[in-house]
């Protein structure tokens, strides 16, 4: 996995996170369940990354 640093999409089209959000380690492996999950080899946590949406303001909408 190139040390967790990849610009390519991972298995099943999921984006590759650069580091564990809990311990900061970069050694991440794809996990089958739950769908789109990653397992940190250092702290053994399994996590998913999900985009909730965009927070647009009125300033963003003006030309």
Secondary structure, DSSP 8 states (H G I E B T S, - for coil): -GGG--SS--GGG----SS-TTT----EEEESSSTTEEEETTT--EE----------HHHH--
